[in-house]
Amino acid sequence: MAVAVAIAAANFVSVREAHAIPSFARKYQASCQTCHTVYPVLNSFGEAFRRNGYRFPAKLGSLDSDSVKAPMLAMGQDEYKKTFPNSVWPSQITESVPLSAWVLGGVSANMPASDAHDAAGNVFSWNGIVSEAHIFGAGSFSDTLTYMAQLTFAPDGVDIETGYLLWNDVVGPDHLVNIWIGRLFAPQLSSYGLHSSYLNDSYMPAISIAGLYNPSGNFVVGQGHSDGIEVSGIAGHRVGYSLGSIASLSTAGGLKVRNSEEVYAHIGVKLGGVSLDGEGADSEVADAQRPWAETSLTIDAFAYHGMTSMDNGTNAPGVTGQNDKVNVVGGSLHANLGSLLMTGGVQLEKHNRPYPGQPPTSANPPSQTQATQGSPDFSSATAVVQWDEIDFVVLPWLVPGVRTEYTRIDLAHTDGAGAASLLRVVPGIALLPRPNVKVTLLADFERAYGLPPTGSWGAAGGSVLAPVGDGSRFEAETVSANLAWAF
């Protein structure tokens, strides 16, 4: 399968990783379109493949290894299983090195007289036409043990973003209990993969509510690569779940990493269409001519608890930690009606101490003003994030759509203000000129009412700046063209 990647419009989506790679195409001798429409979006078979731990859905009790077409190298004989533990349990790997690569980047134009233009100081720049490169390794050691690894090369350095083992079918019926351990790709808070959007890099919005209240905060729900463990599975072909504990995703520079409190849970159910695991008597068979098309509704709900350490600003220029405990609940809907796809979700975030406090002041000898110590602000805050996307698969390589993201933050503690909000509307077209080459064209329209305490909507992906006070502003910010190719 092709590498999955959606390149962002300026300040709209993160130019980061995807989760399907050509290693699988080589292993199964299959086209990208076996699992994808315009990658990274998976069709129903591809989603079942992902949920099953990168293994083909079983047919009449078949094993994943029955579907492998690439030559495999046996690491020990199968008879060794009979003499275990007095021998090493046998395994296998592909004879070819299971590596894949992808390159991505994009260019954007800032609309004249927009706040994006004012911030960048230009209308157009070639900066970012090649922004990142990734090397992936993925495969299986057996029918129940698979692996995934990702190395990223970017202007800010090289990073091991992902590296985990996935033990499938640990106990009970197939797919009921699977264990992921290592540097996980992202917390699974939905029945669909992180990159299940034609227009955005991530299915859920990559919005940092913590960053809107405090410039040193960068926690984003459902994003990031963190060491940890997750248990997930599918019951009765139609009900999926995940439970996880991961390392803290956000600690401001100069602060010690606290004990992790990150835990989460998710449950989802799919009605109609191909079942979550692609198996079962009631699972629809995808149309061979339109493998993306089905009639289905998937309902998901999740809860997340964590803590992020931020600089409370009371010891500037030094750094003083303030722990902000975060509780989030949310849900999403994913509806298919033939070639029409409608998705949407909402999440409520509660932060107990996100605000920076008052910085210290220095003594002023001419006026004999005394120095004062900084004072922290322990106010709590709430925020709502809501998003929707509607797409239509006109042709297997042509998908137009529009996405909206709405962010509303509580400002009750500041001068009696009520709330500030940002609405972003992003129409676009996803194109697939070749199975492993993707082009995305996007526009970005924004309306802001009020400003967050930091004075910018950047942590919510926005560029527009509302007038000070109760005013609002609507602007067309950017137009972008983004490109990704894999091999």
C-alpha positions as CSV (number, residue, x, y, z in Angstrom):
1,M,0.0,0.0,0.0
2,A,1.1,3.5,-0.6
3,V,2.5,5.7,2.1
4,A,-0.3,7.7,3.6
5,V,0.2,11.4,4.0
6,A,-1.9,14.6,3.8
7,I,0.2,17.7,3.5
8,A,-1.1,20.7,5.3
9,A,-2.2,24.1,4.2
10,A,-0.2,26.8,5.9
11,N,-1.1,26.7,9.6
12,F,-3.9,24.2,8.9
13,V,-2.5,20.8,9.1
14,S,0.7,19.3,10.4
15,V,3.1,18.0,7.8
16,R,3.6,14.8,9.7
17,E,3.5,11.1,9.4
18,A,1.0,8.7,7.9
19,H,0.5,5.1,8.7
20,A,0.3,3.0,5.6
21,I,3.4,2.1,3.7
22,P,4.6,0.4,0.5
23,S,6.2,-2.4,2.6
24,F,2.7,-3.9,2.7
25,A,2.3,-3.6,-1.1
26,R,5.5,-5.6,-1.5
27,K,4.6,-8.1,1.1
28,Y,1.1,-9.0,-0.3
29,Q,1.9,-8.0,-3.9
30,A,-1.2,-5.8,-3.8
31,S,-2.0,-2.4,-5.3
32,C,-2.4,0.7,-3.1
33,Q,-6.1,0.7,-4.0
34,T,-6.6,-2.6,-2.3
35,C,-6.7,-0.6,1.0
36,H,-6.9,3.1,0.0
37,T,-8.9,5.5,-2.0
38,V,-6.9,8.7,-2.2
39,Y,-4.3,7.8,0.5
40,P,-4.1,8.1,3.4
41,V,-7.8,7.5,3.6
42,L,-8.5,3.8,3.9
43,N,-11.5,2.0,2.3
44,S,-13.5,-0.4,4.4
45,F,-11.1,-3.3,3.7
46,G,-8.1,-1.2,4.5
47,E,-9.6,-0.1,7.9
48,A,-10.2,-3.8,8.7
49,F,-6.6,-4.6,7.8
50,R,-5.4,-1.8,10.1
51,R,-7.7,-2.8,13.0
52,N,-6.6,-6.4,12.7
53,G,-3.0,-5.5,13.4
54,Y,-1.9,-5.1,9.7
55,R,-3.2,-8.5,8.8
56,F,-5.7,-9.5,6.1
57,P,-9.2,-10.3,7.3
58,A,-9.6,-14.0,7.6
59,K,-11.6,-15.9,4.9
60,L,-13.0,-19.3,6.0
61,G,-10.5,-19.4,8.9
62,S,-7.4,-18.6,6.8
63,L,-4.3,-17.1,8.4
64,D,-2.6,-13.9,7.4
65,S,0.4,-15.8,6.2
66,D,-1.9,-17.5,3.6
67,S,-2.2,-14.1,1.9
68,V,1.5,-13.2,1.8
69,K,3.0,-13.3,-1.7
70,A,6.6,-12.1,-1.0
71,P,9.2,-14.8,-0.3
72,M,9.7,-15.3,3.4
73,L,12.8,-16.4,5.3
74,A,12.1,-18.9,8.1
75,M,13.9,-18.1,11.4
76,G,13.7,-21.6,12.9
77,Q,11.7,-24.6,12.0
78,D,8.0,-24.9,12.9
79,E,8.8,-28.1,14.9
80,Y,10.5,-25.9,17.5
81,K,7.1,-25.0,18.8
82,K,6.8,-28.5,20.1
83,T,10.0,-28.3,22.1
84,F,9.4,-24.8,23.5
85,P,10.7,-23.6,26.1
86,N,13.8,-25.8,25.4
87,S,14.1,-24.1,22.0
88,V,13.5,-20.6,20.7
89,W,10.0,-20.0,19.3
90,P,10.3,-19.9,15.5
91,S,9.6,-16.8,13.4
92,Q,9.9,-15.4,9.9
93,I,10.8,-12.3,8.0
94,T,10.6,-11.2,4.4
95,E,13.6,-12.0,2.3
96,S,13.7,-8.4,1.0
97,V,14.4,-5.6,3.4
98,P,10.9,-4.3,4.5
99,L,11.7,-0.6,4.1
100,S,9.7,2.1,2.4
101,A,10.2,5.9,2.0
102,W,8.2,9.0,1.4
103,V,8.9,12.6,0.7
104,L,6.4,15.4,1.2
105,G,6.1,19.2,1.1
106,G,3.9,22.0,-0.3
107,V,3.6,25.6,-1.2
108,S,1.1,28.2,-0.1
109,A,0.0,31.7,-1.1
110,N,-1.1,34.1,1.5
111,M,-4.0,36.2,0.4
112,P,-3.2,39.9,0.0
113,A,-4.5,42.1,3.0
114,S,-5.0,39.0,5.1
115,D,-3.5,38.5,8.6
116,A,-1.6,35.5,7.2
117,H,0.0,37.8,4.7
118,D,0.9,40.3,7.5
119,A,2.4,37.6,9.7
120,A,4.5,36.0,6.9
121,G,5.4,39.3,5.2
122,N,4.9,37.7,1.7
123,V,2.2,36.4,-0.7
124,F,4.2,33.4,-2.0
125,S,7.4,31.5,-1.0
126,W,9.0,28.3,-2.2
127,N,10.0,27.5,1.4
128,G,8.7,24.1,2.3
129,I,8.4,22.5,-1.2
130,V,10.3,19.6,0.3
131,S,9.7,19.6,4.1
132,E,10.2,16.1,5.4
133,A,11.3,12.6,4.4
134,H,10.4,9.4,6.2
135,I,11.7,5.8,6.2
136,F,9.3,3.1,7.4
137,G,9.9,-0.5,8.4
138,A,6.9,-2.8,8.8
139,G,6.1,-6.5,8.7
140,S,5.3,-9.5,10.8
141,F,7.3,-12.1,12.8
142,S,4.3,-14.5,12.8
143,D,0.6,-14.6,12.3
144,T,0.1,-12.9,15.6
145,L,3.2,-10.6,16.1
146,T,3.6,-7.6,13.8
147,Y,5.8,-4.5,14.0
148,M,6.0,-0.9,12.8
149,A,8.9,1.7,12.9
150,Q,9.3,5.2,11.5
151,L,12.4,7.4,11.1
152,T,11.8,11.0,10.2
153,F,14.2,13.5,8.6
154,A,13.2,17.2,9.0
155,P,14.9,20.6,9.1
156,D,14.9,20.4,12.9
157,G,16.7,17.0,13.0
158,V,16.2,13.3,12.9
159,D,13.6,11.6,15.1
160,I,12.5,8.0,15.8
161,E,8.8,8.9,15.7
162,T,7.3,5.4,15.9
163,G,8.5,1.9,16.9
164,Y,6.2,-0.7,18.4
165,L,5.3,-4.3,18.6
166,L,1.7,-5.5,18.2
167,W,0.7,-8.8,19.7
168,N,-2.6,-9.9,18.2
169,D,-5.2,-12.3,19.5
170,V,-3.7,-12.6,22.9
171,V,-6.6,-14.4,24.6
172,G,-10.2,-15.3,23.6
173,P,-11.7,-15.1,20.2
174,D,-9.7,-13.6,17.3
175,H,-9.3,-9.8,17.5
176,L,-10.8,-9.5,21.0
177,V,-7.5,-8.6,22.8
178,N,-4.5,-7.1,21.1
179,I,-1.6,-5.4,22.8
180,W,0.4,-2.5,21.4
181,I,3.7,-1.6,23.2
182,G,6.5,0.7,22.4
183,R,6.5,4.2,20.9
184,L,2.9,4.3,19.7
185,F,1.7,6.1,16.7
186,A,-1.1,8.0,18.5
187,P,-3.8,7.2,21.1
188,Q,-6.7,5.4,19.4
189,L,-9.7,7.6,20.3
190,S,-11.8,6.6,17.2
191,S,-12.6,3.5,15.2
192,Y,-10.8,5.1,12.3
193,G,-7.1,5.8,11.7
194,L,-5.5,9.1,12.6
195,H,-5.2,10.1,9.0
196,S,-8.8,9.3,7.9
197,S,-9.4,12.7,6.3
198,Y,-9.1,13.7,2.7
199,L,-8.3,17.3,3.5
200,N,-6.6,17.4,6.9
201,D,-3.6,15.6,8.2
202,S,-5.5,14.2,11.1
203,Y,-9.1,12.9,11.6
204,M,-9.5,14.9,14.8
205,P,-8.4,18.5,14.8
206,A,-4.8,19.2,15.8
207,I,-5.8,22.0,18.1
208,S,-3.8,22.8,21.3
209,I,-6.3,24.3,23.8
210,A,-3.4,24.4,26.3
211,G,-1.4,26.6,23.8
212,L,-4.3,29.0,23.5
213,Y,-4.2,29.8,27.2
214,N,-0.4,29.5,27.8
215,P,2.3,30.0,25.1
216,S,4.4,27.2,26.6
217,G,1.6,24.6,26.3
218,N,1.4,22.4,23.3
219,F,-0.8,19.4,24.4
220,V,-3.1,18.2,21.6
221,V,-5.8,15.5,22.3
222,G,-5.2,12.3,20.3
223,Q,-2.0,13.4,18.6
224,G,1.7,12.8,19.1
225,H,4.1,9.8,19.5
226,S,4.5,8.6,23.0
227,D,6.0,5.6,24.7
228,G,3.3,3.4,26.3
229,I,1.0,0.5,26.1
230,E,-2.5,0.0,24.6
231,V,-5.0,-2.8,24.7
232,S,-7.5,-2.8,21.9
233,G,-9.9,-5.2,20.2
234,I,-13.1,-6.0,18.4
235,A,-16.1,-7.9,19.9
236,G,-18.8,-9.5,17.8
237,H,-17.2,-8.0,14.6
238,R,-19.1,-4.7,15.2
239,V,-17.9,-3.2,18.6
240,G,-14.4,-1.9,19.0
241,Y,-12.5,-0.6,22.1
242,S,-9.1,0.7,23.2
243,L,-7.6,1.3,26.7
244,G,-4.2,2.9,27.0
245,S,-1.5,4.5,29.2
246,I,1.2,6.6,27.6
247,A,4.0,9.0,28.6
248,S,3.0,12.7,29.0
249,L,2.7,14.4,25.7
250,S,3.6,17.9,26.7
251,T,6.3,19.4,29.0
252,A,7.6,22.9,28.5
253,G,11.3,23.3,27.9
254,G,13.4,23.6,31.0
255,L,11.0,21.7,33.2
256,K,11.4,18.2,34.5
257,V,9.2,15.5,33.1
258,R,6.5,14.6,35.7
259,N,5.1,11.2,36.4
260,S,2.7,10.4,33.5
261,E,-1.0,10.6,34.2
262,E,-2.0,10.0,30.6
263,V,-4.8,7.4,30.4
264,Y,-7.6,7.0,27.9
265,A,-10.5,4.8,26.8
266,H,-12.5,4.5,23.7
267,I,-15.5,2.5,22.5
268,G,-17.2,2.4,19.0
269,V,-19.8,0.5,17.2
270,K,-20.4,0.2,13.4
271,L,-23.8,-0.3,11.9
272,G,-24.1,-1.6,8.4
273,G,-21.3,-1.9,5.8
274,V,-18.2,-4.0,6.2
275,S,-17.7,-5.0,9.8
276,L,-14.9,-3.5,11.9
277,D,-12.7,-6.6,11.4
278,G,-13.9,-7.3,7.9
279,E,-15.3,-10.7,9.0
280,G,-18.7,-12.1,10.1
281,A,-21.8,-13.3,8.3
282,D,-23.4,-9.9,8.2
283,S,-20.4,-8.0,6.8
284,E,-21.2,-6.5,3.4
285,V,-18.9,-7.4,0.5
286,A,-17.4,-4.2,-0.9
287,D,-18.2,-3.3,-4.5
288,A,-15.1,-4.4,-6.6
289,Q,-15.6,-1.3,-8.8
290,R,-16.2,1.1,-5.9
291,P,-14.4,-0.4,-2.8
292,W,-14.8,2.8,-0.9
293,A,-18.6,2.8,-1.2
294,E,-20.9,1.3,1.5
295,T,-23.9,2.3,3.6
296,S,-22.9,2.5,7.2
297,L,-22.8,4.5,10.4
298,T,-20.0,4.3,13.0
299,I,-20.5,5.9,16.4
300,D,-17.5,6.5,18.7
301,A,-17.0,7.9,22.2
302,F,-13.8,8.5,24.3
303,A,-12.5,9.9,27.5
304,Y,-8.9,11.1,28.2
305,H,-7.1,12.2,31.4
306,G,-3.7,13.7,31.4
307,M,-1.4,16.4,32.7
308,T,0.9,18.9,31.0
309,S,3.6,20.9,32.7
310,M,3.8,24.5,31.6
311,D,5.8,27.6,32.5
312,N,3.5,29.8,34.7
313,G,5.6,32.9,34.0
314,T,6.0,34.0,37.6
315,N,9.8,33.8,37.5
316,A,10.7,35.3,34.1
317,P,13.1,34.9,32.5
318,G,13.4,31.7,34.6
319,V,11.0,28.8,34.2
320,T,8.6,27.8,36.9
321,G,6.4,24.7,36.4
322,Q,2.7,24.6,36.8
323,N,0.9,21.3,36.3
324,D,-2.3,21.5,34.3
325,K,-4.5,18.5,34.7
326,V,-6.6,17.8,31.6
327,N,-9.9,15.9,31.3
328,V,-11.5,15.4,27.9
329,V,-14.6,13.7,26.7
330,G,-15.8,13.5,23.1
331,G,-17.4,11.6,20.4
332,S,-17.6,11.3,16.6
333,L,-19.9,10.0,13.8
334,H,-18.6,8.5,10.5
335,A,-21.4,8.0,7.9
336,N,-21.1,6.5,4.5
337,L,-23.8,6.7,1.8
338,G,-22.3,5.2,-1.2
339,S,-19.6,7.5,-2.4
340,L,-20.7,10.3,0.0
341,L,-18.7,10.4,3.3
342,M,-19.8,12.6,6.2
343,T,-17.8,12.8,9.4
344,G,-17.9,15.0,12.5
345,G,-17.1,15.1,16.1
346,V,-17.0,17.2,19.3
347,Q,-14.8,17.3,22.4
348,L,-15.0,19.1,25.6
349,E,-11.8,19.9,27.4
350,K,-11.4,20.9,31.0
351,H,-8.1,22.4,32.1
352,N,-7.6,23.0,35.8
353,R,-4.6,25.4,35.7
354,P,-3.7,26.5,32.1
355,Y,-3.2,30.2,32.6
356,P,0.2,31.9,33.1
357,G,0.4,34.1,36.1
358,Q,1.7,37.6,36.6
359,P,5.5,38.0,35.9
360,P,7.8,39.7,38.5
361,T,8.7,43.4,38.2
362,S,12.1,44.8,38.9
363,A,12.9,47.7,41.2
364,N,13.1,51.1,39.6
365,P,15.6,53.2,41.5
366,P,14.6,56.6,40.0
367,S,11.0,56.2,41.3
368,Q,11.9,54.0,44.3
369,T,9.4,51.5,43.1
370,Q,9.9,48.2,44.9
371,A,10.4,44.9,43.0
372,T,7.4,42.6,43.2
373,Q,7.3,38.8,43.0
374,G,5.3,37.1,40.3
375,S,1.9,35.6,41.3
376,P,0.5,32.4,39.7
377,D,-3.1,32.1,38.3
378,F,-4.9,28.9,39.4
379,S,-8.1,29.6,37.4
380,S,-9.6,26.7,35.5
381,A,-10.8,26.8,31.9
382,T,-13.0,24.9,29.5
383,A,-13.1,24.7,25.8
384,V,-15.2,23.1,23.1
385,V,-13.8,21.8,19.8
386,Q,-16.2,20.8,17.0
387,W,-15.4,19.6,13.5
388,D,-17.2,18.3,10.4
389,E,-16.1,17.1,7.0
390,I,-18.1,16.1,3.9
391,D,-16.4,14.4,0.9
392,F,-17.6,12.8,-2.3
393,V,-15.6,10.3,-4.3
394,V,-16.3,11.4,-7.9
395,L,-13.6,9.1,-9.3
396,P,-11.1,6.8,-7.6
397,W,-8.5,9.5,-8.0
398,L,-10.7,12.7,-7.5
399,V,-12.3,13.6,-4.2
400,P,-13.6,17.1,-3.5
401,G,-14.7,18.1,0.0
402,V,-15.0,20.7,2.6
403,R,-14.0,20.7,6.3
404,T,-14.9,23.0,9.2
405,E,-13.3,23.3,12.6
406,Y,-14.9,25.4,15.4
407,T,-13.0,26.3,18.6
408,R,-14.6,28.1,21.6
409,I,-12.7,28.9,24.7
410,D,-13.8,30.1,28.1
411,L,-12.5,33.6,29.1
412,A,-14.7,34.1,32.2
413,H,-11.8,34.9,34.5
414,T,-10.5,37.8,32.4
415,D,-12.2,41.2,32.9
416,G,-15.6,39.6,32.8
417,A,-15.2,38.4,29.2
418,G,-17.4,35.4,28.2
419,A,-15.7,33.5,25.4
420,A,-13.7,33.7,22.2
421,S,-14.2,31.6,19.1
422,L,-12.6,30.6,15.8
423,L,-14.3,29.1,12.8
424,R,-12.3,27.7,10.0
425,V,-13.7,26.5,6.7
426,V,-11.4,24.6,4.4
427,P,-12.7,23.5,0.9
428,G,-10.3,21.4,-1.1
429,I,-9.7,18.6,-3.6
430,A,-7.6,15.5,-3.1
431,L,-6.1,14.1,-6.3
432,L,-4.2,10.9,-7.0
433,P,-2.3,11.2,-10.3
434,R,-0.5,8.0,-9.6
435,P,-1.2,5.3,-6.9
436,N,1.8,6.5,-4.9
437,V,1.6,10.3,-5.7
438,K,-0.9,12.6,-4.1
439,V,-1.7,16.2,-4.6
440,T,-4.0,18.3,-2.4
441,L,-5.4,21.7,-3.2
442,L,-6.8,23.7,-0.2
443,A,-8.2,27.1,0.7
444,D,-8.6,28.5,4.2
445,F,-11.3,30.9,5.3
446,E,-11.5,32.0,8.9
447,R,-13.8,34.0,11.2
448,A,-12.6,34.9,14.7
449,Y,-14.5,36.5,17.6
450,G,-12.3,37.8,20.3
451,L,-8.8,36.6,21.0
452,P,-7.3,34.0,23.4
453,P,-5.1,35.1,26.3
454,T,-2.0,34.6,24.2
455,G,-3.3,37.0,21.6
456,S,-3.2,34.6,18.7
457,W,-5.2,31.7,17.3
458,G,-2.1,30.0,16.1
459,A,-2.5,27.0,18.5
460,A,-5.9,26.4,16.8
461,G,-4.3,26.5,13.3
462,G,-5.7,30.0,12.7
463,S,-4.2,33.2,11.3
464,V,-7.0,35.7,11.5
465,L,-6.9,38.2,14.4
466,A,-10.1,39.6,15.7
467,P,-10.3,43.2,16.7
468,V,-9.6,43.9,20.4
469,G,-12.8,43.9,22.4
470,D,-16.0,42.3,21.2
471,G,-15.3,42.6,17.5
472,S,-15.1,39.8,14.9
473,R,-13.3,39.4,11.6
474,F,-13.8,37.2,8.6
475,E,-10.9,36.7,6.1
476,A,-9.7,34.4,3.3
477,E,-6.2,33.5,4.5
478,T,-4.4,31.0,2.3
479,V,-4.5,28.8,-0.8
480,S,-2.1,25.9,-0.9
481,A,-0.9,23.0,-3.1
482,N,0.6,20.0,-1.4
483,L,2.5,17.0,-2.8
484,A,3.5,13.6,-1.4
485,W,5.1,10.6,-3.1
486,A,6.2,7.2,-1.8
487,F,8.3,4.3,-2.9
